[in-house]
Amino acid sequence: MQVILNKPIYMGGTDVGKPGSPATVDEMRGRELIKKGYASAPQAEGEKPPATPAKASKSTPKK
């Protein structure tokens, strides 16, 4: 299973990859990493990334 790492992952005492890099792991480990937020599923070609909500700006009332 291919995943995109969100955090550095160490398996067996070795560095598997840095955040943003793809990694190949077995199916069970991949699902666990995605569930815990350590990795995300790769985007299929032509698929748009999920829209991120716009940050609400703090408006201070003028006096």
C-alpha positions in Angstrom: 0.0 0.0 0.0 1.3 3.4 -0.9 0.9 6.3 1.6 2.1 9.9 1.9 3.8 10.5 5.2 2.6 13.3 7.4 5.2 12.7 10.1 8.6 11.0 10.1 8.2 7.2 10.5 10.6 4.8 12.0 10.2 1.0 11.4 12.7 -1.5 12.7 15.0 1.2 14.0 15.4 2.8 10.6 14.0 6.0 9.1 11.4 5.0 6.5 10.8 8.6 5.2 10.3 12.2 5.8 7.0 14.1 5.9 5.5 14.6 2.4 7.4 11.6 0.9 5.6 8.4 -0.4 6.2 5.1 1.4 5.2 1.6 0.7 3.9 -0.3 3.7 1.7 -3.4 4.1 -2.1 -2.9 4.0 -2.7 -3.2 7.8 0.1 -0.9 8.7 -1.0 1.7 6.1 -4.6 1.8 7.4 -3.2 2.2 11.0 -0.9 5.1 9.9 -3.8 6.8 8.2 -6.2 6.3 11.1 -3.6 7.8 13.6 -2.9 10.7 11.2 0.7 9.8 10.6 0.0 9.3 6.9 -2.6 10.0 4.2 -3.8 8.1 1.2 -2.2 9.2 -2.1 -4.4 11.3 -4.5 -5.5 9.6 -7.6 -4.6 11.4 -10.9 -7.3 14.0 -11.8 -8.6 14.0 -8.2 -8.7 17.4 -6.5 -7.2 17.7 -3.0 -9.8 18.3 -0.3 -10.8 21.9 0.1 -9.5 23.4 3.3 -11.9 25.7 5.1 -10.9 29.4 5.0 -9.6 30.7 8.3 -12.0 33.1 10.0 -10.3 36.4 10.5 -10.6 38.0 13.8 -12.1 41.4 13.2 -11.8 43.9 16.0 -14.5 46.4 16.4 -13.4 49.9 15.7 -14.0 52.5 18.4 
